[in-house]
Amino acid sequence: MIYYKEITETVREPFIILDKDLRVVTANLSFYTKFKVIKKDTEGKRIYDLGNSQWDAPELRLLLENILPTHRVLNNYAVTHVFPTLGRKTILLNARQVDSKQLILLAMEDVTERWKLKFDSDELTENLIKQRDQLQGLNDAKDEFISLASHQLRTPATAVKQYVGMLQMGYAGQLTKDQLDMLGVAYRNNERQLEIIEDLLRVAKVDAGKVYLDKTFCDVTIQIEKAIKGQAILFKNREQTVVFNKPKAKMIASIDPKLMLMVLENVLDNAGKYSKAGKHITIDIRQDKSHTIVTIQDHGVGIRKKDLQKLFKKFSRIDNPLSASAKGTGLGLYWAKKILDLHQGTINVTSKANVGSNFEISTPTNAGA
Ligand code: ADP
Protein backbone atom coordinates (compact mmCIF):
# COMPACT_ATOMS: atom_id res chain seq x y z
CA MET A 1 0.00 0.00 0.00
CA ILE A 2 2.88 2.33 0.84
CA TYR A 3 4.05 1.70 -2.67
CA TYR A 4 0.80 2.97 -4.22
CA LYS A 5 0.80 5.89 -1.85
CA GLU A 6 4.23 6.97 -3.01
CA ILE A 7 3.22 6.74 -6.60
CA THR A 8 0.05 8.77 -6.11
CA GLU A 9 1.89 11.49 -4.23
CA THR A 10 4.27 12.03 -7.12
CA VAL A 11 1.48 12.48 -9.66
CA ARG A 12 0.42 16.09 -10.12
CA GLU A 13 -3.09 15.40 -11.36
CA PRO A 14 -5.70 14.38 -8.77
CA PHE A 15 -5.53 10.67 -8.34
CA ILE A 16 -7.26 8.08 -6.13
CA ILE A 17 -7.05 4.36 -5.58
CA LEU A 18 -10.26 2.49 -4.92
CA ASP A 19 -10.80 -1.04 -3.69
CA LYS A 20 -13.21 -3.42 -5.32
CA ASP A 21 -16.12 -1.99 -3.32
CA LEU A 22 -15.20 1.47 -4.65
CA ARG A 23 -13.90 2.64 -1.27
CA VAL A 24 -10.98 5.03 -1.30
CA VAL A 25 -7.78 3.30 -0.32
CA THR A 26 -5.72 6.42 -0.77
CA ALA A 27 -5.76 9.75 -2.61
CA ASN A 28 -2.97 12.12 -3.47
CA LEU A 29 -2.45 15.64 -2.24
CA SER A 30 -3.62 17.10 -5.50
CA PHE A 31 -6.98 15.32 -5.08
CA TYR A 32 -7.48 16.84 -1.62
CA THR A 33 -6.53 20.30 -2.79
CA LYS A 34 -8.49 20.24 -6.00
CA PHE A 35 -11.74 18.83 -4.64
CA LYS A 36 -11.48 20.57 -1.28
CA VAL A 37 -11.80 17.45 0.87
CA ILE A 38 -9.71 16.14 3.76
CA LYS A 39 -8.05 12.80 4.25
CA LYS A 40 -10.15 11.83 7.29
CA ASP A 41 -13.38 12.22 5.31
CA THR A 42 -11.96 10.42 2.29
CA GLU A 43 -10.01 7.26 3.06
CA GLY A 44 -12.23 4.26 3.64
CA LYS A 45 -15.30 6.05 2.25
CA ARG A 46 -17.11 4.95 -0.88
CA ILE A 47 -16.33 7.32 -3.71
CA TYR A 48 -20.00 8.26 -4.08
CA ASP A 49 -20.16 9.39 -0.44
CA LEU A 50 -17.17 11.74 -0.67
CA GLY A 51 -17.62 15.49 -0.05
CA ASN A 52 -21.42 15.80 0.14
CA SER A 53 -21.77 13.00 -2.41
CA GLN A 54 -20.28 15.24 -5.04
CA TRP A 55 -18.93 12.26 -6.96
CA ASP A 56 -22.28 10.55 -7.03
CA ALA A 57 -22.74 11.22 -10.70
CA PRO A 58 -24.60 8.83 -13.01
CA GLU A 59 -21.75 9.01 -15.53
CA LEU A 60 -19.22 7.95 -12.94
CA ARG A 61 -21.41 5.08 -11.71
CA LEU A 62 -21.73 3.87 -15.30
CA LEU A 63 -18.01 4.09 -15.73
CA LEU A 64 -16.96 2.37 -12.52
CA GLU A 65 -19.67 -0.26 -12.31
CA ASN A 66 -20.34 -1.17 -15.93
CA ILE A 67 -17.63 -0.07 -18.26
CA LEU A 68 -14.48 -0.57 -16.24
CA PRO A 69 -15.17 -4.15 -15.07
CA THR A 70 -15.43 -5.28 -18.68
CA HIS A 71 -12.72 -3.12 -20.24
CA ARG A 72 -10.25 -2.93 -17.31
CA VAL A 73 -8.76 0.24 -18.81
CA LEU A 74 -10.45 3.51 -19.66
CA ASN A 75 -8.71 6.39 -21.33
CA ASN A 76 -9.83 10.00 -21.40
CA TYR A 77 -13.44 9.49 -20.42
CA ALA A 78 -14.95 12.97 -20.06
CA VAL A 79 -17.56 13.59 -17.39
CA THR A 80 -19.27 16.94 -17.01
CA HIS A 81 -20.81 17.30 -13.60
CA VAL A 82 -21.94 20.08 -11.29
CA PHE A 83 -19.89 19.74 -8.10
CA PRO A 84 -21.49 21.38 -5.07
CA THR A 85 -18.17 22.92 -4.04
CA LEU A 86 -16.56 23.54 -7.43
CA GLY A 87 -19.46 24.22 -9.75
CA ARG A 88 -19.76 22.82 -13.26
CA LYS A 89 -16.61 20.99 -14.25
CA THR A 90 -15.51 18.76 -17.05
CA ILE A 91 -13.24 16.06 -15.71
CA LEU A 92 -11.24 13.72 -17.86
CA LEU A 93 -11.09 10.32 -16.19
CA ASN A 94 -8.43 7.72 -16.77
CA ALA A 95 -9.03 4.48 -14.92
CA ARG A 96 -7.28 1.15 -14.71
CA GLN A 97 -7.96 -2.09 -12.81
CA VAL A 98 -4.89 -3.63 -11.17
CA ASP A 99 -3.94 -6.45 -8.87
CA SER A 100 -6.35 -8.98 -10.28
CA LYS A 101 -9.17 -6.49 -10.11
CA GLN A 102 -8.70 -5.80 -6.46
CA LEU A 103 -7.82 -2.14 -6.96
CA ILE A 104 -8.82 0.65 -9.28
CA LEU A 105 -6.51 3.56 -10.10
CA LEU A 106 -8.50 6.62 -11.03
CA ALA A 107 -6.90 9.83 -12.31
CA MET A 108 -8.99 12.96 -12.71
CA GLU A 109 -7.91 15.84 -14.83
CA ASP A 110 -9.92 19.04 -14.72
CA VAL A 111 -10.11 20.09 -18.37
CA THR A 112 -12.88 22.67 -17.97
CA GLU A 113 -10.71 25.66 -18.79
CA ARG A 114 -8.70 23.91 -21.47
CA TRP A 115 -11.82 22.68 -23.25
CA LYS A 116 -13.45 26.07 -22.93
CA LEU A 117 -10.39 27.67 -24.49
CA LYS A 118 -10.41 25.10 -27.24
CA PHE A 119 -14.12 25.61 -27.79
CA ASP A 120 -13.62 29.39 -27.86
CA SER A 121 -10.72 29.14 -30.27
CA ASP A 122 -12.64 26.67 -32.48
CA GLU A 123 -15.54 29.12 -32.48
CA LEU A 124 -13.17 31.97 -33.26
CA THR A 125 -11.61 30.02 -36.12
CA GLU A 126 -15.05 29.21 -37.48
CA ASN A 127 -16.04 32.89 -37.31
CA LEU A 128 -12.82 33.94 -38.99
CA ILE A 129 -13.39 31.44 -41.77
CA LYS A 130 -16.94 32.77 -42.21
CA GLN A 131 -15.68 36.36 -42.30
CA ARG A 132 -12.94 35.45 -44.75
CA ASP A 133 -15.51 33.79 -47.04
CA GLN A 134 -17.76 36.84 -46.78
CA LEU A 135 -14.86 39.17 -47.61
CA GLN A 136 -13.85 36.91 -50.48
CA GLY A 137 -17.45 37.06 -51.72
CA LEU A 138 -17.47 40.86 -51.51
CA ASN A 139 -14.12 41.03 -53.23
CA ASP A 140 -15.35 38.79 -56.04
CA ALA A 141 -18.49 40.93 -56.36
CA LYS A 142 -16.33 44.08 -56.52
CA ASP A 143 -14.09 42.53 -59.21
CA GLU A 144 -17.15 41.48 -61.17
CA PHE A 145 -18.63 44.97 -60.86
CA ILE A 146 -15.40 46.58 -62.09
CA SER A 147 -15.26 44.17 -64.99
CA LEU A 148 -18.92 44.72 -65.96
CA ALA A 149 -18.76 48.49 -65.55
CA SER A 150 -15.57 48.68 -67.63
CA HIS A 151 -17.13 46.61 -70.40
CA GLN A 152 -20.18 48.85 -70.41
CA LEU A 153 -18.04 52.00 -70.50
CA ARG A 154 -15.79 50.83 -73.28
CA THR A 155 -18.40 50.86 -76.06
CA PRO A 156 -19.64 54.47 -75.60
CA ALA A 157 -16.09 55.73 -74.94
CA THR A 158 -14.94 54.12 -78.19
CA ALA A 159 -17.85 55.73 -80.04
CA VAL A 160 -16.83 59.15 -78.65
CA LYS A 161 -13.31 58.57 -79.99
CA GLN A 162 -14.64 57.75 -83.45
CA TYR A 163 -16.96 60.75 -83.64
CA VAL A 164 -14.38 63.21 -82.29
CA GLY A 165 -11.94 61.81 -84.86
CA MET A 166 -14.48 62.32 -87.62
CA LEU A 167 -15.06 65.94 -86.54
CA GLN A 168 -11.31 66.56 -86.52
CA MET A 169 -11.03 65.18 -90.02
CA GLY A 170 -13.64 67.64 -91.25
CA TYR A 171 -16.44 65.13 -91.90
CA ALA A 172 -18.95 67.68 -90.62
CA GLY A 173 -17.44 70.71 -92.29
CA GLN A 174 -14.44 72.91 -91.81
CA LEU A 175 -13.64 73.74 -88.17
CA THR A 176 -11.96 76.81 -86.72
CA LYS A 177 -8.63 76.56 -84.87
CA ASP A 178 -10.38 77.06 -81.51
CA GLN A 179 -12.84 74.31 -82.29
CA LEU A 180 -10.01 71.98 -83.32
CA ASP A 181 -8.08 72.80 -80.14
CA MET A 182 -11.08 71.97 -78.02
CA LEU A 183 -11.63 68.74 -79.89
CA GLY A 184 -7.97 67.93 -79.35
CA VAL A 185 -8.48 68.20 -75.58
CA ALA A 186 -11.61 66.04 -75.81
CA TYR A 187 -9.75 63.45 -77.88
CA ARG A 188 -6.82 63.21 -75.44
CA ASN A 189 -9.11 62.91 -72.45
CA ASN A 190 -11.14 60.28 -74.19
CA GLU A 191 -7.95 58.36 -74.96
CA ARG A 192 -7.04 58.53 -71.30
CA GLN A 193 -10.51 57.23 -70.41
CA LEU A 194 -10.02 54.29 -72.75
CA GLU A 195 -6.60 53.56 -71.27
CA ILE A 196 -8.08 53.41 -67.76
CA ILE A 197 -10.86 51.12 -68.98
CA GLU A 198 -8.31 48.84 -70.65
CA ASP A 199 -6.24 48.73 -67.44
CA LEU A 200 -9.31 47.78 -65.42
CA LEU A 201 -10.33 45.09 -67.87
CA ARG A 202 -6.82 43.64 -67.99
CA VAL A 203 -6.66 43.42 -64.21
CA ALA A 204 -10.16 41.97 -63.93
CA LYS A 205 -9.18 39.27 -66.40
CA VAL A 206 -5.98 38.28 -64.62
CA ASP A 207 -7.75 38.34 -61.22
CA ALA A 208 -10.45 36.06 -62.58
CA GLY A 209 -7.71 33.58 -63.61
CA LYS A 210 -8.65 34.03 -67.26
CA VAL A 211 -5.20 34.89 -68.58
CA TYR A 212 -3.55 31.90 -70.22
CA LEU A 213 0.04 32.07 -71.39
CA ASP A 214 0.80 31.34 -74.99
CA LYS A 215 4.47 30.53 -74.54
CA THR A 216 7.03 30.11 -77.24
CA PHE A 217 10.81 30.24 -77.35
CA CYS A 218 11.71 33.70 -78.55
CA ASP A 219 14.48 36.27 -78.38
CA VAL A 220 13.70 38.60 -75.50
CA THR A 221 15.99 41.30 -76.97
CA ILE A 222 13.45 41.69 -79.78
CA GLN A 223 10.67 42.32 -77.25
CA ILE A 224 12.85 44.94 -75.56
CA GLU A 225 13.51 46.67 -78.87
CA LYS A 226 9.80 46.65 -79.67
CA ALA A 227 9.02 48.23 -76.29
CA ILE A 228 11.58 50.98 -76.88
CA LYS A 229 10.38 51.65 -80.41
CA GLY A 230 6.74 51.82 -79.29
CA GLN A 231 7.52 54.62 -76.87
CA ALA A 232 10.19 56.44 -78.88
CA ILE A 233 8.03 59.54 -79.36
CA LEU A 234 7.23 59.80 -75.65
CA PHE A 235 10.94 59.67 -74.78
CA LYS A 236 11.79 62.13 -77.52
CA ASN A 237 9.19 64.59 -76.24
CA ARG A 238 10.72 64.40 -72.78
CA GLU A 239 14.24 64.59 -74.20
CA GLN A 240 15.03 61.31 -72.50
CA THR A 241 17.30 58.67 -73.95
CA VAL A 242 17.00 54.93 -73.65
CA VAL A 243 20.24 52.97 -73.84
CA PHE A 244 19.84 49.29 -74.52
CA ASN A 245 23.05 47.33 -73.98
CA LYS A 246 22.08 44.69 -76.47
CA PRO A 247 24.16 41.54 -76.17
CA LYS A 248 25.62 39.92 -79.28
CA ALA A 249 24.03 36.58 -78.54
CA LYS A 250 20.32 35.96 -78.77
CA MET A 251 18.52 35.73 -75.45
CA ILE A 252 16.08 32.94 -76.17
CA ALA A 253 13.55 32.22 -73.45
CA SER A 254 10.22 30.51 -73.16
CA ILE A 255 7.73 33.35 -72.66
CA ASP A 256 4.40 34.63 -73.82
CA PRO A 257 5.83 37.29 -76.17
CA LYS A 258 2.77 39.57 -76.22
CA LEU A 259 2.30 39.62 -72.47
CA MET A 260 6.01 39.98 -71.77
CA LEU A 261 6.15 42.88 -74.21
CA MET A 262 3.36 44.57 -72.26
CA VAL A 263 5.23 44.01 -68.99
CA LEU A 264 8.38 45.56 -70.47
CA GLU A 265 6.38 48.48 -71.88
CA ASN A 266 4.84 49.07 -68.50
CA VAL A 267 8.12 49.19 -66.61
CA LEU A 268 9.79 51.25 -69.33
CA ASP A 269 6.86 53.67 -69.43
CA ASN A 270 7.15 54.13 -65.66
CA ALA A 271 10.90 54.71 -65.93
CA GLY A 272 10.19 57.58 -68.32
CA LYS A 273 7.11 58.91 -66.51
CA TYR A 274 8.85 59.08 -63.15
CA SER A 275 12.06 60.67 -64.46
CA LYS A 276 12.57 64.33 -65.24
CA ALA A 277 13.20 65.55 -68.77
CA GLY A 278 16.66 64.91 -70.13
CA LYS A 279 17.38 61.84 -68.00
CA HIS A 280 18.49 58.54 -69.45
CA ILE A 281 17.30 54.99 -68.91
CA THR A 282 19.48 51.92 -69.27
CA ILE A 283 18.27 48.45 -70.18
CA ASP A 284 20.37 45.31 -69.78
CA ILE A 285 19.67 41.67 -70.36
CA ARG A 286 21.58 38.60 -69.23
CA GLN A 287 21.05 34.90 -68.80
CA ASP A 288 22.31 32.72 -65.98
CA LYS A 289 21.98 28.94 -65.79
CA SER A 290 18.23 28.98 -65.47
CA HIS A 291 16.86 32.50 -65.86
CA THR A 292 16.66 35.38 -68.30
CA ILE A 293 16.98 38.66 -66.48
CA VAL A 294 16.12 42.12 -67.79
CA THR A 295 16.98 45.22 -65.80
CA ILE A 296 15.55 48.66 -66.45
CA GLN A 297 17.34 51.40 -64.61
CA ASP A 298 16.28 55.02 -64.42
CA HIS A 299 17.60 58.17 -62.78
CA GLY A 300 14.21 59.43 -61.79
CA VAL A 301 12.40 60.45 -58.63
CA GLY A 302 12.95 57.04 -57.05
CA ILE A 303 10.80 55.35 -54.42
CA ARG A 304 11.11 55.78 -50.67
CA LYS A 305 11.94 52.62 -48.75
CA LYS A 306 8.65 52.67 -46.86
CA ASP A 307 6.71 52.76 -50.14
CA LEU A 308 8.46 49.84 -51.81
CA GLN A 309 6.09 47.24 -50.37
CA LYS A 310 3.05 49.08 -51.80
CA LEU A 311 4.41 49.07 -55.29
CA PHE A 312 2.86 45.86 -56.59
CA LYS A 313 -0.49 46.27 -54.85
CA LYS A 314 -3.70 47.02 -56.70
CA PHE A 315 -4.52 50.71 -57.23
CA SER A 316 -1.43 51.85 -55.37
CA ARG A 317 -0.22 55.17 -56.69
CA ILE A 318 2.68 56.41 -54.64
CA ASP A 319 3.06 60.06 -54.08
CA ASN A 320 6.19 61.51 -55.67
CA PRO A 321 7.22 64.83 -57.26
CA LEU A 322 5.97 63.63 -60.66
CA SER A 323 2.90 61.60 -59.71
CA ALA A 324 0.49 64.51 -60.17
CA SER A 325 1.58 65.17 -63.74
CA ALA A 326 2.29 61.53 -64.67
CA LYS A 327 -1.05 59.91 -65.33
CA GLY A 328 -1.66 56.44 -63.98
CA THR A 329 -4.08 54.06 -62.34
CA GLY A 330 -1.77 52.23 -59.96
CA LEU A 331 -2.58 49.00 -61.77
CA GLY A 332 0.40 48.59 -64.09
CA LEU A 333 2.86 46.97 -61.72
CA TYR A 334 0.15 44.89 -60.05
CA TRP A 335 -0.73 43.43 -63.43
CA ALA A 336 2.93 43.02 -64.41
CA LYS A 337 3.63 41.02 -61.26
CA LYS A 338 0.64 38.76 -61.95
CA ILE A 339 1.95 38.08 -65.45
CA LEU A 340 5.38 37.25 -64.06
CA ASP A 341 3.78 34.98 -61.46
CA LEU A 342 2.13 33.11 -64.33
CA HIS A 343 5.58 32.73 -65.91
CA GLN A 344 6.94 31.59 -62.53
CA GLY A 345 9.16 34.61 -62.78
CA THR A 346 9.71 37.59 -60.53
CA ILE A 347 9.80 41.36 -60.65
CA ASN A 348 11.88 43.17 -58.06
CA VAL A 349 12.93 46.72 -57.48
CA THR A 350 15.72 48.54 -55.74
CA SER A 351 15.33 52.26 -55.49
CA LYS A 352 16.46 55.38 -53.74
CA ALA A 353 14.42 58.56 -53.50
CA ASN A 354 15.78 61.31 -55.78
CA VAL A 355 18.40 58.96 -57.21
CA GLY A 356 16.49 56.44 -59.28
CA SER A 357 15.08 52.94 -59.54
CA ASN A 358 16.21 49.63 -60.88
CA PHE A 359 13.55 47.11 -61.90
CA GLU A 360 14.65 43.53 -62.43
CA ILE A 361 12.42 41.16 -64.36
CA SER A 362 13.40 37.54 -64.25
CA THR A 363 11.80 34.55 -65.97
CA PRO A 364 12.82 30.91 -66.19
CA THR A 365 14.59 30.49 -69.54
CA ASN A 366 13.44 26.97 -70.30
CA ALA A 367 10.03 26.74 -68.66
CA GLY A 368 7.92 24.38 -70.82
CA ALA A 369 6.77 26.31 -73.86
P1 ADP B 1 0.83 53.91 -62.30
O1 ADP B 1 -0.27 53.74 -63.27
O2 ADP B 1 0.46 54.82 -61.15
O3 ADP B 1 2.12 54.26 -62.94
P2 ADP B 1 2.08 51.44 -61.52
O4 ADP B 1 1.45 50.23 -60.90
O5 ADP B 1 2.76 51.26 -62.80
O6 ADP B 1 0.92 52.50 -61.61
O7 ADP B 1 3.07 52.05 -60.47
C1 ADP B 1 2.64 52.25 -59.14
C2 ADP B 1 3.37 53.40 -58.50
O8 ADP B 1 4.74 53.05 -58.34
C3 ADP B 1 3.39 54.68 -59.32
O9 ADP B 1 2.26 55.45 -59.04
C4 ADP B 1 4.70 55.34 -58.89
O10 ADP B 1 4.48 56.12 -57.75
C5 ADP B 1 5.57 54.18 -58.50
N1 ADP B 1 6.58 53.86 -59.55
C6 ADP B 1 6.51 52.92 -60.48
N2 ADP B 1 7.62 52.89 -61.24
C7 ADP B 1 8.43 53.86 -60.77
C8 ADP B 1 9.72 54.34 -61.13
N3 ADP B 1 10.43 53.82 -62.14
N4 ADP B 1 10.23 55.35 -60.39
C9 ADP B 1 9.55 55.89 -59.36
N5 ADP B 1 8.32 55.48 -58.99
C10 ADP B 1 7.75 54.47 -59.67
Residues whose N, C-alpha, C, O or C-beta is under 5 A from the ligand:
A	BS01	ADP	N270 A271 Y274 G300 V301 G302 I303 L311 S316 R317 I318 D319 K327 G328 T329 G330 L331 G332 L333 Y334 S357
